[in-house]
Amino acid sequence: MDLNGKIIQLLGTQTGQGKNGPWKKQEFILETGDAYPKKVCIAVWGDKIDMSQFRIGDPVQVCFDVESREYNGKWYTDVKAWKVVGQGTADNSATAPPPFTGTIDPMPDDDLPF
């Protein structure tokens, strides 16, 4: 599954020790750009995705899986990202080529290819 939106909050990194060894998780809040925007908390597990390259307000596309598990009779659902791709910024002037400032030669009237 994938979802497009902008990052509105980056939460702190959490670490711990589990039965399979140490773990690391960082969550972020994504707001969709729909007519009725939704906010989704998405988790990034391990070191597969470097979230330090993203900032609040960055538009991204997130590929994720949804997983639920039961613990003590209650169900918990996680949205786990496996890929996060930046979609550029609203101000693309930094990556746009500079405007053309040279002169344009006039087209000759008799330059027909046939």
C-alpha positions as CSV (number, residue, x, y, z in Angstrom):
1,M,0.0,0.0,0.0
2,D,1.2,3.6,-0.5
3,L,0.1,7.0,0.7
4,N,1.0,10.5,-0.4
5,G,1.0,13.5,2.0
6,K,3.2,15.8,3.9
7,I,5.1,15.2,7.1
8,I,3.6,17.4,9.9
9,Q,5.5,15.9,12.9
10,L,8.6,13.8,13.5
11,L,8.5,12.0,16.8
12,G,11.6,10.9,18.7
13,T,13.5,7.7,18.2
14,Q,12.6,4.9,20.6
15,T,14.9,2.0,21.4
16,G,14.6,-1.1,23.5
17,Q,15.6,-4.7,24.1
18,G,13.3,-7.6,22.9
19,K,13.6,-11.3,22.9
20,N,15.2,-11.1,19.4
21,G,17.7,-8.4,20.5
22,P,17.8,-4.6,20.4
23,W,15.2,-2.7,18.4
24,K,14.8,0.9,17.2
25,K,11.7,2.7,16.0
26,Q,10.8,6.3,14.9
27,E,7.3,7.5,14.2
28,F,6.1,10.4,12.1
29,I,2.7,11.9,11.4
30,L,1.7,12.2,7.8
31,E,-1.2,14.4,6.6
32,T,-2.9,13.4,3.4
33,G,-3.8,16.1,0.8
34,D,-7.4,14.9,0.3
35,A,-10.5,17.2,0.4
36,Y,-10.8,15.9,4.0
37,P,-7.2,15.5,5.1
38,K,-6.4,12.5,7.4
39,K,-3.5,12.3,9.8
40,V,-1.7,8.9,10.0
41,C,1.0,7.9,12.5
42,I,3.5,5.8,10.6
43,A,6.4,3.8,12.2
44,V,9.9,3.2,10.7
45,W,11.6,0.2,12.3
46,G,15.3,-0.4,12.4
47,D,17.8,1.5,10.2
48,K,16.3,0.7,6.8
49,I,15.0,4.2,6.3
50,D,17.0,7.3,7.3
51,M,14.3,9.8,8.5
52,S,16.9,12.5,9.2
53,Q,16.8,13.5,5.6
54,F,13.2,14.6,5.9
55,R,11.8,17.8,7.5
56,I,8.4,18.9,8.7
57,G,6.4,20.1,5.7
58,D,8.2,17.8,3.2
59,P,5.8,16.0,0.7
60,V,6.5,12.3,0.6
61,Q,5.2,9.0,-0.7
62,V,5.2,6.3,1.9
63,C,5.0,2.5,1.0
64,F,3.7,0.6,4.1
65,D,2.2,-2.5,5.5
66,V,-0.6,-2.6,8.1
67,E,-0.4,-5.2,10.8
68,S,-2.5,-6.0,13.8
69,R,-1.6,-8.1,16.8
70,E,-3.4,-9.3,20.0
71,Y,-2.0,-8.7,23.5
72,N,-3.9,-9.5,26.7
73,G,-7.2,-9.6,24.9
74,K,-6.8,-6.2,23.1
75,W,-5.8,-5.6,19.5
76,Y,-3.2,-3.2,18.4
77,T,-2.6,-2.0,14.8
78,D,0.7,-0.7,13.4
79,V,1.3,1.1,10.1
80,K,4.9,0.2,9.3
81,A,6.8,2.0,6.5
82,W,9.2,0.0,4.3
83,K,10.0,2.9,1.9
84,V,9.7,6.7,2.1
85,V,10.4,8.8,-1.0
86,G,10.6,12.6,-1.0
87,Q,8.3,14.2,-3.6
88,G,10.2,17.5,-3.9
89,T,9.1,20.7,-2.2
90,A,6.5,23.3,-2.9
91,D,9.4,25.8,-3.8
92,N,11.2,24.1,-6.6
93,S,13.2,27.2,-7.5
94,A,16.4,25.7,-6.0
95,T,16.3,22.8,-8.5
96,A,14.8,24.6,-11.5
97,P,17.2,25.7,-14.3
98,P,17.9,29.5,-14.5
99,P,15.7,31.4,-16.9
100,F,17.0,32.0,-20.4
101,T,18.4,35.5,-20.8
102,G,19.9,35.3,-24.3
103,T,18.5,36.6,-27.6
104,I,16.3,34.5,-29.9
105,D,17.1,34.6,-33.6
106,P,14.1,35.4,-35.8
107,M,12.8,32.6,-38.0
108,P,13.5,33.1,-41.7
109,D,10.4,33.1,-43.9
110,D,11.9,30.9,-46.6
111,D,13.3,28.1,-44.4
112,L,10.8,25.4,-45.4
113,P,11.9,21.7,-45.2
114,F,9.9,20.8,-48.4
